[in-house]
Amino acid sequence: MEIFIIDEELTYFFKQSKLRSKVNEKLGLFCLELLIMKIDESNGTTNSNIVRELKRATTVNYVYEDEESKGKMKPLNGFVGPMLTDLYQITMAYSLWKNNRHEIPSVFDLYFRKSPFGGEFTVFAGLEEVIRFVNDFHYTKENLNHIREMIPECDEEFLEYLGKLDSSKVTLYAIKEGSVVFPRIPLLRVEGPMILCQLFETTLLCLINFASLVATNAARHRIAVGKDKVMLEFGLRRAQGPDGAMSASRYSYLGGADGTSNVLAYCFFGIPIRGTHAHSFVTSYSKSEELHDPTIKDKNGKVHNLLELAMQFRDELGYTTTIVSELVAFVAYARTFPNGLVALVDTYDTLASGVPNFLCVALALNKIGYKAVGIRLDSGDLSYLSKATRKMFKEVGEKYHLDYFAKFQIVASNDLNEPTIIALNRQGHEIDVFAIGTNLVTCQAQPALGCVYKLVEINGSPRIKLSHEANKITLPGRKEAYRLYGGEGHPLVDILISQNAADHEKQIPEVGKRVLCLHPFEEQKRVIVTPQKVEKLHHIVFQNGKPTIDLPSLEEIRNYCFDQISKIREDHLRNSNPTPYKVSITKELYDTLHNLWLQSVPIKEMK
């Protein structure tokens, strides 16, 4: 199919928009049909309303990529670009250009000062989007027009300069996505012209802060749930808008969720999709007559009356006081998904009606040759209800000699969070699947990670930012991190070494050789480590205008995250009073830090 677009503005927008999908797939097809429709309606001409509607349809969504756009490595989210920034980044860039400092070589570190949720570890996430953003960084004509409007005093020469700006002079170092990381260790090191490094700041922080926070939250919930249980992310409806929802689903899966209820996250990221039904489905039925067809075919094509069978088992089991309309709703859902029935059982009374009605329908399905899956609890004392439900499953299974009844899944939701899950573990429960929504995707326990982006070197000279709080003082200069492992395979300490030192190569830790590790600010805190394994943490991921690595799949990053967590000592991971993980610096970096600190503090004079 070939499309001729007459309007110049629309042609330009169509080329620059985030519509990069195959025309026969989902969102791409929708946007393309809308485009054709609007052009047809306007007889080949367009107006601002059409352009605005097309922009809304194509730029606010995640996009499916074709092979061409994969090669260009563009951001997956249509909002991500150079204009996703704070105004002062652009005004500073203008001032740098105006004062001829825009091309000065600079180095910035992106890191966090404290792990979230009162813990001692963080999962690094968001790197793929960072690489895509840096790779695709450029200003469009529309972007430049907006800057012209926002800053009327801008010289046209500056806008021309921005129009030619790209990332070809930037080198990006990063820790591998999915890594377990610790405070003060740079997640990213950005090297390049001062103007570019400065223009990156807000966007990089935006891409990493929430991603790493959600991934860490998911990892903590995963640890609480346990390896033998299923953890699902059910937070779409409570997320902070569509983009928050998509990011939360993506990075919850990276950090430990086994699946999501978010259909669009399944479409874009391939995350396993799971779901049951709502209370409204149950309450929408009030009598058996509302079930227009109570029959179901078995695998041989024979027709059976599922409702009639369920009612017979209801009489046999003596469940004559259950709510019939609830049973009818379960039958209706079972007719649709005979091998996938997970019934929400707390609409009226969990133990007096919901679970008995489910068992009646499960027995009816079994007689026809199908198997129900389980139930979901969404209210009440989950410990007690899950144990009582399991007991009922076993009793009915024994009565009818159906061993698999005892293993029906019990799914729990009901505003779960990490402390609640830990409490359930202490009390004992029979829950197989934890469906966690609000508190996972919104990061209820801590709304922000607090990553910062600091200048540490300019024109080859180390820079320091001071503070009355020692924890907020930056570690100056170009640095690289190494992780030192002990004999049992657990990391013992992360150490930063200065790359500015003349003997930089000699400072690199080696297996079997003693390494002096110093606390950055407390001189008495020091330790000598003889590592059994040394891992370099920082690697070049972008250089000379293109990525230097193949981006791993979400599944690969997730598996790497699990492997990373498995190597961390349990006392660093525990929810209550975790053991602090050591982050140290070398003697050379310690001396550089404290000498520069003294030089930068003005001497007060007293009279």
N, C-alpha and C positions, 0 to 999 in steps of 0.2 A: 504494500500500500504506500503510495506517495502522496504527500500533503504539500499543498502550495499555500503559503501564508503571505498575504499581501502586506499587512500592516507591519511597519518597521519595528515598532516597539514590541509587538507581540513576537515577531521573529527573533528579536534579540533576547526577549525573556525566555522563550522556549529553549533557546540554545543554552542559556545560563542557568535555567531552573534545575531542580533536583530530579526532574523526570528522566531517569536514566535506565528505565526498565524495558524489558521486552514488551512489545505492544500487545502481546496476547496473554499477559499475565496480570491478574489482580489489579493492583493499584495503578499500574501503567495503563492498562486497558481502560479503566475508569477515567483517568485524566485525559487520555487520548480521545475517547468518545466525547468528553465534555468539550474539548478543544474543537473537534470537528463540528459538533452541534452549534457552538457559539459562532463559528465562522460561517456556517450555513445560514444561521438566523440573521447574520448581519450582512449577507451577500458579499462576503469577502472582505468586509471592513470591520474594524473593531473600535471599541471606545474604552475609556478608562475603567468602566464598571466591569467589562469583560476581562480586561487584563487583571484587575484586582481579584476577580473570582477565580481566575486560573492560578494566580499566585497563591491564593489561599488553598486551592486544591492540591497544588504540587509542592509547595515549599514547607508545609508544616508537618509533613509525614516522613516516616522512614521510607526508604526506597529499595526496590529490588534492583539488583545490579545485573547488567549484561556483561559480556566478556570485555567489551571496550572500556566500560567504566571501571571494571575491576583493575584493569591495567593502569588506569589513571589514579586509582586509590583515593577516591573522594570520600568525605565523611558519610556515614550511614544516615545521619540525622540531618534533615534539610535546614535546621536552624544553625548548624555549626558552620562557621565561616569567620572571616576577619571582622565582621560587624557584630559578632557576639562578643562584645567587649564593653568595658567601661569608658566613658567619655574621656577621662583623664589619660588613658593610654594614648589616645589620638592627639590630645593637646600636648602631651609630653613628646610624642613623636615629632610633632610640628616644631616644638622648641628645639629638640635635638637637631633637626634639619636646619632650622633657622640659624643655629649657633655652630653649624658645621661639626657636630659631634655624632652624627647619625651612623657613620661608618666605623666608629671606634670599636675594636674587638672587645667583646665582653663575655662574661661567664655568669650564668644564673643557676642557682640550685632550687629545686622544688622538693620540699620535704614537710613533715609534720613534727610537732614537738611532743605530742602525747598520744598514746594509743587510745582509741575510743572505748566507751562502755565500761570504764574502770578496769580495762584489761591490760595485757602486756604485749599484745601482738595485733597486727593489722594485715589484711590481705590487699595487695596492690592490684588495682583494676583500672581500666580506662585507657591503657596504653595504645590499643589498636586505634581508637578514635583520635588520640593525640597524633599518631603517625599519619593517619588519613588527613587530619586538619593541616598539619605542617606541609605535607606533600601537595595539598591542593590550595595552599595559601596564595590568594591573589585578590585584588580589588577589581570589581566590575565597574562599568560606566555608571550603573545605578548606585553602587556603593559610593563612588566619588561624588555623585550629585548630592547624596545625603550628607556627606562630609562638608560639601560646599554650603549646604543649607545650615548645618549645625554650627560651623565655624566660618562665618562670612569673611573674616579677615585673612583667611588662608590665601597664600600666594598660589597662583595657578601652576607655577613651577613645582610646588610641593605636591599638588594633586597629580601632575604629570609624573613625578617621581614615584608616587604611590601606585599609579597605574602600571608601572613597569616592575614593581617590587615582587619578588618571589623568594623562595626558601633555599635557593641554590648555594648561598654562602653559610647556611646553618648546619651545624653538626649536633646531633641529639644523642646523648648517652642515656640509657635507661636500665633499670632492673627488669628482669623478665616478668611479664604479666602473670598474675596468679601466685607470685612469690609471697611468702610470709616476710613482712618487713617490720622495722622497728624505728623508734623516734630518732631524729637527727640524721639518719642515713638518707642522702638524696635519692628520691625516686627517679628524678630526671635531672640531667645536667644539660643545659642549653648553651651552646657556644656559637657566636656569630656577631654580626653588626649590632650595635647597641639598639638601633631603632627596631630591628626585627625582634630581638629578644624581648624588648619592652612591649611590643605590640602583641606578643604571644601570651603575656602573663595571665590576664583574666580568663581567656579561653582554656588554657591548660589547667588552671585551677578548677574551673567549672567541670572540665571533663574528668578530672581525677578525684576531686573531693567526694562527690556523691557516689561515684562508682565504687571507690575503695571502702567507703562507709557501709554501703549496702552489702558488698561482698563480705566484709568483716562481720556484719550483723548476721548474715546467713551462715557463715562459718561457725559463729558462736552458737546459734540455734542448732546447727547440725551436731555440734559436740554435745549439746544438752539432750537432743533427741536420741543420739546413739547411732552406731553404724548399722544396727539390725532393724531399724525402723525407717519408714518412708516419711520424707518431709516435703510438703507441697507449698508453693507460694500462691496464696489466694487473695492478693491485695489490690487487684486492679481498681475496684470501685472506691477504695479508700486512698489511693495514691494521689500525690500532688500533681494532678493534671496528666494529660496523655503522655507527655515526654517523661515525666517522673515515673509513670506506670511502666513504660517500655524499658527505661533504664533499670528500674527495680526488678523487673522480671529477668532481664538479661544477667544482671550481676548477682541476683539471688541464686540463679542457677549456677553461675560460676563459683559462688562461695559455698554451695552445699545443698540447695534445693534439688529435689529429684524431678520436679515438674511444676507446671503453672496452670492456672485457670485462664490465663490471658491468651485468647485465640490469636491475636495479632503477633504476640511474641512467638507463638508456634510457627506462624507463617513466615516471619522474617528470620528468626534465629534457630528454628528447628527444635525448640525446647519441647520435651514431652508434655502433652496436654492432658489434663485430668479435670473431672468435675462430677457433680452429682445432680441434685435438683434443689429448688428453693421451697420454702414453706408455702409460698403462693401456689405452687403446683398442687400441694395437698389440699389447701383450703379452697381451691377452685372447684373441688368436687363436694357435693352435699348429699348425693344419693346415687344408688347403683344405676339408675336409669340414665344418668348422664354419661355413662360409658357406652358409646354408640355401638361398639363391637367388642364383646368380652372374649372373643375367640383368638386362638393362636395356632399356627401350624407347627407340628413337630418337624424334625429333620427329614422325615419321609413324606411330608406333605399332608399328613392326616390332621384334621381340624379338631381342636379341643377347646372347651369352654374354661378359660383360665380362672375367671371369677367364680364360677361354680365349684371348681376344684378347691380353690382357696377357702371358700366358705365351708366346704366339707371338712377340711383340716381344722378350720376354726372351731367347728362343733366337736370334732374328735379330741382336740386338745383342751376343750373347755374354756376357750377364750371368748366367751359369748358376750362379754361386756366391752369389748374393744369398739372403737369408733369405726363404723362400717365405711363411712365416706373416705377415711384414711386408707383403709384396705383397698377400696376401689381405685384410689389414686395410685397406690403401689402396683396394682394390677395393670393400670393404664401404662405406667412407665415400664413395667416388665414386658408388656406386649411389644413395646418399642425396642427394648434392649434386653432380650431374654437371657443373654449371657453376661450382662453388665449391670445388673440391678444393684445399686447402692442407695438404700432408702434413708431419707432424713426422718428420724423417728421421734423427734421431740416436739412436733407441732401441737399435740394435745397432752399426752402423758407417755413418757419414754417407756417405762416398764409395764404399765397397765394397758397400753394400747399400741404404741409404735413398734416395739420389738416383737410382740406377739403377732401383729399384723404382717410384719416382714417375714416371720417364720412361716406363716400360713402360705404366703405367696411363694416363698423359697421352696416349700414342700410341693406346691402345685407345679412349679417350674421343673423340679427334679423328676416328678412323675412323667413329665412330657419329654424329658431328656436334656433339660437345660440346667445350668448352675448359676444361682445368684452369687453376688460378690460380697456384700456386707451392708453395714449401716453407717450413718454419720450421726454423731452427737454434737449438738450445737448449743447446749445450755446445761446448767446444773452442775452437780458434783461429778466431774469427769472420772475421778478415781473410782468412786463407788459405783456409778452407773456403768462404767466399762466392765468392772468385775462382775456386776450382777448380770449384765448382758451376756458376757462370756459363759456364765453359768447356765443361762437359759439356752444358749446355743448348744452347749454340751448335752444338756438334758434331752432336748428334742432330737439331737443327733443320735444319742444312745437309744432313744425310744424307737426310732425308725432305722437304726443300724446304718446311719450315714455319718461316717467319720469326718468327712470334710466340713460338716456343719460346725464343728468345734473350732475350725480355723477360719471362719468367716472374718473378713476384715472389719475392724472397728476404727472408723475415722473420727477424729476429734477436731473441732474448730473452737468457736467461742472465745474470741479475743485472746488467743494464746500469746505468750511472750516467753523469753528465756527464764525468768524467775519462776513462772507458773509451771513450765515444763520440768524444771529442776525439782520443784515441790511435788509434782506428780510422781516423779521417779522415787522420791523418798517415801511417799505414801503407798506406792505400789499401784499399778494400773494394768489394763489389758488392751491398751491402745496400740494399733499397728501403724496408723498413718496420722501424722500431725499436719493439719491444714492451717498454715499461719498466714494471716492477712495483714491487718493494720500495723501491727507492731514490727513486722518485718520490713515492709516496703517504706514505711514512714520513718523508720529508725527512731521509734518513740523514746528510747532511753537516752539518745543523744542525737540532736538534729543535724550536726555538722562535724566534719572531721577536723577542720582547722589547718589544712595544708597552707603553706606560705611559699612565696617565690622571691628569693633574695639575690641581689647582686653580690657576688663574692670575688670578682676580679674584673678589672677594666684596663685595657691596654697593657696586659701583663703584670699589673700591680694588684696584689691582694686587697680586698676591701672588707671592712667589718661594720656591722650595724650594732651599736651598743644599746643597752637597756638597764634599768634598775633591777630587772629580773634576769638572773644569769641564764636561765633557760631560753631567753629570747635573744641572746647574743649570737650572731652568726659565726660560723666557722669559716675563716677566710680562705680564698684561693681555690684553685682546681684540685679536686680530691677524687680518689676512687676508693671503693669499699671492698673489703674481703671478709668472708665468713669463715671462722675457724671452728673446726669440728673436733670433738673428743673421740676417744677410743670406742665408745658405744654408738657412734654414728649421729649423736645429737649436736646441734650447733652450740658452742660455748660463748662466743663473743663475735660481734661485728666490729671491725676496726677500720677507721678512715686513715689513709695516708696521703700526704701532700704530693701533688705532681709538680709543684714549683721547685722542690728541692733539687739540688744538683745531683744528689745521690738517690734520686727517686727509685731507680731500679733495685738498689740494695735494700730499700725499705719493704719491698714486697715480701709478705710472709711465705715461709717455705715449710713443707711437711717435716716434722722432726726437729725443727730449730726453734729455740726459745724466742718468744715475742713479748716485749714489754708493752702492756696495754694500759693506757692512762685515761682516767675520767677527764673530760674536757675542762671542768671547772673546780673539781675537788681534788687537790693534789694528793691527799692521803689515800684516795681510792685508786689503787693500782694493782695489777696482777700480771704474773708471767704465765703465758700459755704456750704449751708445746703441742701444736696442732697435729692431728693424725690425718687431716684432710684440709685443704685450703680451696675455697671457692671464690672466684672473682665475680662480683655482683654486677658491675656496670659494663655494658657493651654498647657499641655504636649501633643505633637502629635507623639512623637517617643521616646521609652525608652526600654532598655534591648534587643536591636536588632530587634525590630519590631514596626510598627505603633500602636498607641494606639487609633486611631479613624478610623471609616469607612469613606472612602473618599466620599464626596458628589458628585453628578452628576454636570455637567456643568450647567444644567438647575436650579438645586437647588442653586448653587453658584450665578447664575445670579439673581434669585428671592431674595436671601438674600441681594445682592448688591442694588437692587431697594428699598428694605425695609430700608436698612441703609441710603440711600440718602434721602428717604422721611422723616427721623427723624431729619436731619440736618436743621438748620434754613436757610431760603432763603438768608439772607445777607451773610452767609458764602459761599454759592454756586454761587453767582452772578458773571457774567463775569467781570464787571467793579468795581474796588475798593471794593473787598469783605472784610467783617469784619474779622480781624484775630481771629482765634480760640485759646483759652488759653490752653497751655501745661505747666503744673506746676510740682513742686517737693515739697516734705514735708520738714519741718524744719530740720529734722534729715539728710536727703540726702543733703540738702543745706549746712549744717555744714560740712559734710564729704567731699563734693566737694571742698569747699573753703579752708578747712584745708589742704587737699592733694595738692591743687593748690599752696598754700604758701610753702609747704614743697618741692615741685618739682621745684620751680623757684630759680635758683642760685642768691645769693646776690652779686650784683656788688660792686666792691671796687674802690674808687676814691682816687687819690693821688695828 
